Amino acid sequence: MGEARVTIEVQGLQPNGVKPQKAEVLADTGATLTMLPAELLAKAGVVAEGKVLVRTADGRTAERKAGLARVTVQGQTTAVRVLFGETGDAALLGLTALEQIGMTVDTVNRKLVPAPFNLF
């Protein structure tokens, strides 16, 4: 499992004049999905479209609202499923988003690095 701190931008898929919002997050290859504070996602124009069941780092099971967002990391943009974080939740950039933008965590230097896409 690798972790690194990065700044990302997030915006709803239908921005309708809403500006992207910046967030400092933990890029965590142990997290499947990206989770950001609900208030930030609302400001970015991201709409909740249901709920998902999640398992937290401390082993608890919880429900979180989920939606689709456009996420930009180091100049690479992709559409990903995001979770609406609640009070006490960490802001995370999950493995799904990292894989979609073609990056991974360099665990020694704790930074994001390009990762080739596998086609096999």
C-alpha positions as a printed Julia matrix, in Angstrom:
120×3 Matrix{Float64}:
   0.0    0.0     0.0
   1.36   3.43   -0.94
   0.48   6.93    0.2
   1.38  10.46   -0.89
  -0.1   13.92   -0.33
  -1.25  15.71   -3.51
  -3.41  18.63   -4.58
  -6.29  17.82   -6.92
  -9.12  19.71   -8.61
 -12.66  18.39   -8.64
 -15.7   19.48  -10.63
 -19.13  18.09  -11.44
 -19.57  16.37  -14.8
 -22.03  19.11  -15.83
 -20.14  22.17  -14.5
 -22.77  24.77  -15.57
 -20.41  27.63  -14.68
 -19.28  26.12  -11.37
 -15.53  26.48  -10.9
 -13.35  23.48  -10.01
 -12.48  23.19   -6.35
  -8.98  22.38   -5.08
  -8.35  19.88   -2.32
  -5.28  18.53   -0.55
  -5.77  14.76   -0.37
  -3.99  11.58    0.55
  -3.38   9.48   -2.56
  -3.89   6.01   -1.08
  -3.56   2.82   -3.1
  -5.37   0.99   -0.29
  -8.54   3.03   -0.87
 -10.69   1.92   -3.81
 -12.7    5.13   -4.32
 -12.01   8.84   -3.93
 -13.61  10.54   -0.94
 -13.86  14.31   -0.47
 -15.74  16.49    2.0
 -19.43  16.76    1.07
 -19.31  20.58    1.29
 -16.44  20.72   -1.23
 -18.23  18.4    -3.65
 -21.39  20.52   -3.43
 -19.37  23.69   -4.23
 -17.84  21.84   -7.2
 -21.27  20.98   -8.58
 -21.05  17.24   -7.89
 -24.46  15.64   -7.38
 -25.05  12.64   -5.11
 -26.69   9.82   -7.09
 -27.07   7.12   -4.47
 -25.24   5.51   -1.59
 -22.56   2.86   -1.3
 -21.37   0.65    1.52
 -17.74   1.28    2.54
 -15.28  -0.28    4.96
 -13.18   2.3     6.8
  -9.48   2.0     7.7
 -10.42   1.08   11.28
 -12.64  -1.79   10.07
 -16.05  -0.15   10.5
 -18.73  -0.47    7.83
 -20.63   2.69    6.86
 -22.78   4.18    4.1
 -21.67   7.22    2.11
 -23.39   9.17   -0.65
 -21.74   8.74   -4.05
 -21.67  10.69   -7.29
 -19.63  11.23  -10.43
 -16.99  13.94  -10.76
 -14.24  15.16  -13.03
 -10.93  14.94  -11.13
  -7.65  16.5   -12.27
  -4.32  15.35  -10.85
  -1.02  16.74  -12.1
  -2.6   17.83  -15.38
  -4.4   14.52  -16.01
  -8.21  14.52  -15.9
 -10.67  11.65  -15.59
 -14.27  11.07  -14.57
 -14.53   9.0   -11.38
 -17.01   7.9    -8.76
 -16.55   9.95   -5.59
 -17.81   9.55   -2.07
 -19.28  12.42   -0.06
 -17.15  12.47    3.09
 -18.65  13.24    6.46
 -17.15  14.87    9.54
 -14.0   12.98   10.53
 -13.54  11.26    7.14
 -10.17  11.62    5.43
  -9.94  13.25    1.99
  -8.64  10.43   -0.22
  -7.67   9.93   -3.85
  -8.37   6.24   -4.37
  -6.82   3.56   -6.53
  -9.58   3.71   -9.17
  -8.79   7.37   -9.97
  -5.03   6.74   -9.87
  -5.34   3.87  -12.32
  -7.57   5.9   -14.64
  -5.06   8.76  -14.85
  -2.12   6.39  -15.24
  -0.32   7.1   -11.97
   0.86   5.2    -8.96
   2.49   6.07   -5.64
   6.27   5.94   -5.38
   6.37   4.52   -1.85
  10.0    5.48   -1.24
   9.69   9.15   -2.22
   5.97   9.42   -1.32
   4.94  11.08   -4.57
   2.88  10.22   -7.64
   4.68   8.86  -10.67
   3.46   7.78  -14.12
   2.46   4.14  -14.49
   1.96   2.54  -17.9
  -1.45   1.12  -18.68
  -1.53  -2.67  -19.01
  -3.24  -4.01  -22.12
  -3.01  -7.68  -21.31
